[in-house]
Amino acid sequence: MPFTDTPGERVARGLTILTPACPLWWAPGPHAIDPDAIDFTSPGRGILALVYGSHAEGLRLLAIAPELAAEFGFAARDAADAVALAAAWRTSLDYSRTENLSRPPR
């Protein structure tokens, strides 16, 4: 039975896997993710494609079965979910950048 969590909850679940595997996924710079590029209606513009170069490669590296991608916020269930999921990832990206860049270095 599939999870029934909100897009935000699914993104939070995905972050628990993505962040340890790619701690600076959110980082600004020449290869930074453009928040406006996040689009779950296009295979090359989902968060894993933007981080790892392809959705399939991201799933492989994170050891997530393709049929579970939506449960971790890495794929949309339908068109409405694609919009909500992209918004949740944009929020997480913005939060990660703000939170991490506002901390003084250790």
Residue pairs with C-beta under 8 A, 6 or more apart in sequence:
2 70
2 71
3 10
3 71
5 13
5 71
6 84
7 73
7 81
7 84
7 85
7 87
7 88
8 88
8 91
10 70
10 71
10 72
10 73
10 85
10 88
11 73
11 85
11 88
11 89
11 92
12 73
12 92
13 71
13 72
13 73
14 47
14 72
14 73
14 74
15 73
15 92
17 62
17 64
17 72
18 25
18 47
18 51
18 62
19 25
21 61
21 62
22 51
22 52
25 33
25 51
25 96
26 33
26 92
26 93
26 96
26 97
26 100
27 97
27 100
28 97
28 101
33 47
33 50
33 51
33 93
35 90
35 93
35 94
37 45
37 50
38 45
38 46
38 47
38 50
38 86
38 89
38 90
38 93
39 45
39 46
39 82
39 86
40 46
40 75
40 76
40 81
40 82
40 83
40 85
40 86
41 76
41 79
41 82
43 49
43 55
44 54
44 55
46 55
46 74
46 75
47 58
47 73
47 74
47 89
48 54
48 55
48 57
48 58
48 59
48 62
48 69
48 74
49 55
49 58
51 58
52 58
52 61
55 69
55 74
55 75
56 66
58 74
59 65
59 66
59 69
59 74
62 72
64 72
64 74
66 75
69 75
70 76
70 77
70 81
73 85
73 88
73 89
76 82
76 85
